[in-house]
Amino acid sequence: MRTHLQEHGSLQDWNVFADSWNDLAPDAYLARVGQQRRRRHAIFRAGREGAIERRPHQPHYQSLSYNTLQGDIERWFEPVRDDIAQSQTLGTVLAFCRDFFSALAPQTPAWHIELHQFRIEARSDQDGQPTPEGVHRDGVDYVLVLLIDRHNIVSGTTTIHDGDRRLLGSFTLTAPLDAALVDDARVFHGVTAVTPLDPEREAHRDVLVVTFRADGTPAS
């Protein structure tokens, strides 16, 4: 994955980029389930070529049919910090995604991009739930899940399911830059709960999730 990314730019500021996961805000929309999730959010727009531009901050929305836990509400999250939005690493990740997904969708002239920084915390008395909504689709065209860090955790296995939710396969992102690239219209995906390896120490799973949908199509 590092090789593919570096064909699209630099990862020179990776350490600063990854450290920003220590500065995420609690997810206030998970009062009953998954309180141990922290995140930041941003919106970008990309044509097939040229600059990828950040858009004004706006809520994240999914319909109830895609997110049975938190659907049909506008969720406002703390924005991604400006220095991270403008970082070399993020620019490289977005450029890779734009070229990779555009090759799969040659009819799409431009993309609406949503960016999510997630930290899932695991505690001795409570597992961390990366996908508290369960096995799901995101209601977009394509998804990148990029591992930033795993610290003192076990499990966190990604599962891929067909349209009838039958398991097709599973794998665990274990090293920084391990990634899943998902065709959201074709498959469902989920992640199993994470638990502390050492219950006396802090434990977390950090990921970057980037979603692409054709610009101008409504949110699902």
N, C-alpha and C positions, 0 to 999 in steps of 0.2 A: 504493500500500500504506500509506503514511503516513496518508493520509486515512481509510482503513478502520480502521486501528489507533486513531487519535485519536477515533474515534466511540465507543471503548470505554475510554478512559482517557487518561493522560498519558505522553508520552515525554520528560519534562523531565530525567530523570536518565540519558538515553541514553549520554552520554559516560562516565559511571562504569560503567554496565552493559557497554558495549563494551570498556572497559579491563580488565575482569575476565578477558578471554580471554588476557591476559598472565600469568595466575596459574593455569593449568591444569596437571594432572599427566600424566606420560607414561602411555600406554596399555600396561600391562605384559602384556597378553594378545596383543600383536603382536610377539613375540620374533623371528619369522622373516620376517614380511611386514608392511610398513607401519609400521616402527618410528617413523616420523616423525609419529605421531598423538598429540595430547594431548587430554584431555577431563575433564569433570566431569558428574555425573549426579544427578538428583533425581526423586522420585515425588510426584505430586499427585492429588487426587480432586476432582471437580466434579460437582455436580448440574446440572440444567438452569437453575437459578437459585441465587442466594445466593453465599456465600463459596466460593472455591477454596482448598482446604486442602492444605498440605504433609503428606505421610505420612512415617512413620519410614523411615530410610535402609534400602534393601534392594538385592539384586543385580539386575542386568539379565540376562534369560534369553531366548534364542531357541532353537527346536528346530533340529536339523541340516537339516531339510527347508527351512527359511527361510534359514539361515546355514551354508553348507557349510564355511566356514572356522573358525567359532568357535561352532557350535551345540552344544546339549545340555550346556552348562556354565553354572554361575552365575558371572557376572563382576561382581566388586565394584570399583567405581570411586570415586575421591575424590568426596565430596558437593559439590554446588553450595554456594558460600558463603552464609551466612545473609543477608547484606546484599543479595546478588543475588537470592535467592529471594523476599525481601520488597520488592524494588525496584518503583517505579512502572512502569517499562518492562516488566518481566516480567509483572506483573499485567495490564497492558494487552494484551500478546500472548496470554496465556492466556484472557482474557475474550473477545477476538476469536475465537480458535480454538473455544472452547466454543460461542459463539453460531452461528458459521459451520457447524461440523460437526453441531451439534444440529439445525439446520434441514434437513440432509441425512438425518438419522436420527431422525425424530420419535418412534419407538418406544423409543429409548434413554433411560432415566431418569437415568443417571449414568455418568461416565467415569473410567476409570483412565488417568492421564496420565503419560508418561515424558518427561523433559527431558534433553537432551544438549547440552553445550557442546563443540564440536569445534574444534581447530586442526590443520590439515594443513600440515606443513612441507615445503617443496621445497628440495633442495640441488643443488649443481652435479654431484654424483656419484650422485644418487638422486632420481627423481621422487617427488612426494607423491601418495599414493593415497587419495582421499576415500572410496572404497568398495572396499577391498581384497577384499571377498567377491564383487565383480563385480556384474553386473545382478541385482537381487534384489527381493523384497518384504520388508517388515519384520514381517509377521505380526500386523498391527493393523488397525484400521478406516481411520484417516486419518492423514496425516502433513503437518506443516508444515516446510519447510526455509527458514530466513530467513538471508540473508547479513548478516553483521556487518561483515566487512572483507576486502578482497583487497589484498595488498601484494606488489608486485614479482613477479607470477606471470602466466603465460599458460595458456590452456585452462581446465580445470575446467568442462567442458560437461555439463549435465544431459541425460540421454537418457531418453525414455519409451517403453516397449515394451508390446505387447499380451500376451495370455495365452500366446501361442506364442513370445514374446520377439522378435517382429518389430518393428523400429523404427517408432514412430509419429511422433516428432518430437524436436527437441532445442533447447536454448536455454542461454545462459550468464548466471548471476547476476553482475552486474558492479558494482552500486552498493549501499551499505548500505540494507537493508530490501527489496531485491529478494527475491522469494519464489516458492517452488513449493508448491502445495497438491495433495496426491496422494490419490486414492482407492485405498488399498492393495489392496483386494480385486479391483480391476478391472485394474490395470496393474503392470508391473515398472518399476523405475527404477535408474539408475546415474549415476555422475559420472566423467568422464575424468580421467586423471592431470594434475597441475599441475607445471609446470616454472618455474624462475626466469627472469625477464626479464633480469636482470643476475646472472650466476652468482657474482659477488663480493659480493653483498648478501644479507641475510636475506630469505626469501620465505615467505609463508604464506597460507592461506585459512581464514577463521574463519566458522563457521556455527552457528546454533542449530537443533537438530532437536527437534520436539515431536511425540510420537505419542499418539493417542487410540484406546482400544479400550473397548467397553462394559464397565462395571464388573461384576465377577463372572464374566466369561468367562476361561478359562484363557489363559495366555501361549502363543503359537504358536512 
